[in-house]
């Protein structure tokens, strides 16, 4: 009989431990009761041919961006940003990332926190 994976909290994220044979994965989110965590967003960035390195260099100067991963195919770059709120995300993407020379398009995904379902 297979048992369901358990969700265990560790600091600012929770790790779901799969049963044997399953693919491991991580669910990012705040620890239970943590109100001080910023929001996280994935920003998928397309750039002009030959401009990936210069865009990465410009992104490295933005303190809210924590991870920058150049990729084969589309998008050209996946960036992870920690931001205070949705207004800060709007400013980051529209006022800073879109103004970087070589950036042609972004696709932004704000991470939401999963709430545990309550049963009666």
C-alpha positions in Angstrom: 0.0 0.0 0.0 1.4 3.4 -1.0 1.4 6.2 1.4 0.8 9.8 0.5 3.8 12.1 0.5 4.1 14.3 3.6 4.6 18.1 3.5 7.2 19.2 6.0 8.2 22.8 6.6 11.9 23.8 6.8 12.7 27.5 7.2 11.2 29.5 4.4 10.1 26.6 2.1 8.5 23.3 2.3 9.7 20.1 0.7 7.4 17.4 -0.4 9.0 14.0 0.1 7.8 11.5 -2.5 7.3 7.8 -2.2 10.0 5.6 -3.9 9.9 5.8 -7.7 8.3 9.3 -7.8 10.1 12.4 -9.0 11.2 14.7 -6.1 10.1 18.3 -6.2 10.0 21.4 -4.0 7.1 23.7 -3.2 8.4 27.1 -2.3 6.5 29.2 0.2 6.7 30.7 3.6 7.0 28.6 6.8 3.8 28.3 8.7 3.1 31.6 10.5 5.8 33.6 8.7 4.3 36.9 7.7 7.5 38.7 6.7 8.4 36.8 3.5 8.4 38.8 0.3 6.6 37.6 -2.8 8.5 35.6 -5.5 8.0 35.9 -9.2 9.4 34.1 -12.2 10.2 36.5 -15.1 10.7 34.8 -18.5 12.7 37.1 -20.7 13.1 37.0 -24.5 16.1 38.9 -26.0 17.4 39.9 -29.4 19.9 37.4 -30.9 23.4 37.8 -29.5 22.3 40.0 -26.6 21.8 37.4 -23.9 25.1 38.1 -22.1 24.6 41.8 -22.0 21.0 41.4 -20.6 22.3 39.0 -18.0 24.9 41.5 -17.0 22.2 44.2 -16.6 20.0 41.9 -14.6 22.8 41.2 -12.2 22.7 44.8 -11.1 19.0 44.5 -9.9 19.0 43.5 -6.3 15.5 42.1 -6.4 16.6 39.5 -8.9 18.0 36.4 -7.0 18.5 33.9 -9.8 19.3 34.4 -13.5 19.3 31.3 -15.8 20.1 31.7 -19.5 18.3 29.0 -21.5 18.3 27.3 -24.9 15.1 28.2 -26.8 12.4 30.4 -25.5 12.5 32.1 -23.1 16.1 33.1 -23.4 16.4 33.9 -19.7 14.5 32.8 -16.6 14.9 35.2 -13.7 13.5 34.7 -10.1 12.8 37.9 -8.2 11.9 38.4 -4.6 9.7 41.5 -4.3 7.7 43.2 -1.6 4.4 43.2 -3.3 2.7 43.3 -6.7 3.3 47.1 -7.1 7.0 46.5 -6.7 6.8 43.7 -9.3 5.1 46.0 -11.7 7.9 48.6 -11.3 10.6 46.0 -11.6 9.3 44.5 -14.8 7.9 47.6 -16.6 10.4 50.3 -15.4 13.6 48.3 -15.1 13.6 45.0 -17.0 11.8 46.3 -20.1 14.2 49.2 -20.4 17.3 46.9 -20.7 18.6 47.1 -24.2 18.0 43.8 -26.0 14.9 42.8 -24.0 12.1 42.1 -26.5 9.4 40.5 -24.3 8.7 39.3 -20.7 6.2 36.8 -19.3 5.8 37.2 -15.6 4.4 34.7 -13.1 3.7 35.7 -9.5 4.0 32.8 -7.1 1.0 32.3 -4.8 0.9 30.5 -1.5 -1.1 27.3 -1.3 -3.4 27.1 1.7 -4.1 23.8 3.3 -7.7 22.7 2.6 -9.8 22.3 5.7 -12.1 19.4 6.0 -15.3 19.3 8.1 
